Amino acid sequence: MQCNLFEQDADKPQSIDLKGGELELHRGWLESDLATEYFNKLAAEVDWQQPEIWVAGQRHKIPRLQAWYGDENSVMEYSATRFYPTPWSKELISLKDLIENKTESSYNSVLVNLYRNGADGVGWHADDEKELGGCPVIASLSLGASRSFSLKPKRGGKSIKLELNNGDLIVMKGDTQRNWLHAVAKTSKKIGPRINLTFRYIFS
């Protein structure tokens, strides 16, 4: 199943039934000019890095740039690597406050990814690290170029594809991370840069 849901009212999110998970899609949650302003500031000011992770017994640089920001105790461990947060910037705190108000959830950290072009992406995974708890709420904001965001059930079944645009916000909650995988596939299409911010709460 493919979902191409455009021109949704940002105040009336599209609820997508994942059958074992919960996902809300807020189209145009940030007005386009404001989303672009945030994109430009973050692209210029974020401390971008390209860490290495273990894949099939070898270390590889991830195919994107990223940065981890948050409260001092929001340390994340992934692929045998511990990520220590950089203190919040003014722009990230501003977005965190807005998203907390919208989603009625609290966040103490954010993973910021920069997909520089279509050659950057992220493979199938779930945000199910133990530090996130059993049923994490993950709020994911897209800035910049549109990219396809895909989900598929861990135990087999039909996948879902969403085209996420500048200013779109998705919220994954409930058992989504327990039962579903998600990815941003690489593409051969000529495409501009995209920044994605996934706000979450780390239990120390």
N, C-alpha and C positions, 0 to 999 in steps of 0.2 A: 504494500500500500504506500502510495506517495501522497504527501499532504503539501500542497502549494497554497498556502492560506495568506492572501494579500488583503490589504485595506481593512484590517480589523480595527475596531475601536479600541484604543489603548486602555480605556477605562473598563472595557468588557473583554477580559482575556478569553482566548480560545482554550477550552479545556480539552486535552487530547487523552482519550482512554487508552492506556498502555496495557491493560489487562495484567495487573500485578505491579502497577506503578502509577504515579500521578505526574502530569506535566501541564503547565500553563504557558501559553504563548501570548505575550503582550506585544502586538505589532505597533511599531512607532512609539514605543514608550518614551523615548527621548526624541523631541522634535529634531528634524534633520540637521539644521544649522547648529544646534547645541551639541548634537552627537559628533558632528565634524569638528567642532571646537575642542571637545574633549579628546577626540582622536589626535588632533595635531599637537596638543599639549603633552599627552602621554607619549606619543611617538618620539618627541624631542627630549623628554625629561626622565623617562623610566630608565633604570639601570639595567639595560638589556643584557642577558647572558645566554649562552648556548651550552647548557650542561651535557654531560655524557651519562648514559644509562646502560645497563646490562641488557643485551638482546642475544639470545642463543649462545650464552657463554662469552660474548665479546662486548667490549664497550664501544658505543657509537654516540656521536653527537645527535641530539634530537633535531628533527627537521623543522625547526622554528626557533624563534627567540622567546625567552620568557623571563619573568621576574616574580619573586614571592614577597609580598608585603603583608604586614599585620602587626598585631600586638606582640610584645616581646616573647610571650610563652607559646606562641602559635607555631611550633616546630613541626614540620611534616617530613615523613620518611617515605621514600618511593624508590623502587629499584635499587635497594641497598645503599641509598644516598639520603643523607639528612639535609633538609633545606631550612635554613634559619632566616627569619623574615627581616626584610628591610623596613624601617619605620614608615608609617603611613605618610603619603604626600598630601598636600592640600586638595588636589583634584580627586584622589582616591577616597579620602575621608568624605568629601562632598558626595560622591557617588554612593558610598556605603550608606550614608545617612538617608539619602533618597530611596535606595532600594530597601533598606530596613523598614522604612515607613510604608512602602508599597506592599511588601511581602509579609509584614508583621512578623518578621523573624530577625534574629540577631546574628551578626557575622563578626569574627575577629581576625579574618585573613582574606586575602584575595590572590589568586594565581592569574597573572597577566601574560597572555600569549600574543606574540606578533607573528602572523602569517604573512611573510614578505611578498609572496606571489603564489601561483598555483603549485609550485614545487614543494611548498611547505604544507604540512598537515599533521594529523595525529591519528594513530591507529585505534582499533577497537579496544575499549577499556571501560571500567566502571570506577567511579569515585567512591570506592568502598574500603579505603584504608581505615584501620582500626581507630585512628585518631578522630575520625569523623562521626563515630557512633553508629548505631544500628540503622537509623532512618534519617540520614542527613537531608537538610534543605540546601540545595545548590542553586544559586541565582546567577544566571549567565547572561552577560550583556555583550552585544555585538556592536562594534564601531568600524566604520570604513566600508570596504568592498563587501559585496554579498558573497556568502559561501554556503555550500550545502552541509547541513548537519544531519547525520544519520543515526538511527537507533535500531537495535535488533534484540530480540529476546535471547537471554543466555542459553535457554534450553530449546532453541529452534522455533521458527515461526516467521511470519511476515515482518519485514523491516519497514521503517518509517523514514521518510526524508523530508526535511524542512529547509527551505531557502531562507536563511537569516540575513536580514538587511540592516543597514545603518540605523542604530537606535532601537532595534528589537531586543526584547528581554524574554528569556525563558526561565521557568522555575521548575526544577525537578525535585520531587519530595516523596514522602511515603516510602514504599519499597522499590522505587525506581532503580537505585544503585544495586540492590540485592538481586533484581531479576532482569535488568537490561544492561546492554553495552551501548556506548556511543562513540562516534568518530567524526572527524573532518577529513574527508578523503582528498588526496592530491588530485590535481587536474592539469591537463595539458592546455587548457584555455588560458589566454592572456587575461590576467586578472590583477587588480591592484591590491595593496596591502590591507589587511584586516587586523584589528585588535579585538581580542576576546577577554573578558574579565569574568572569572568564576569566583563569586563570593561564597565563603563557607565558614563553618564554626569548627575550630580545632579544640578537642578536649585534651588538656594537658595531664 
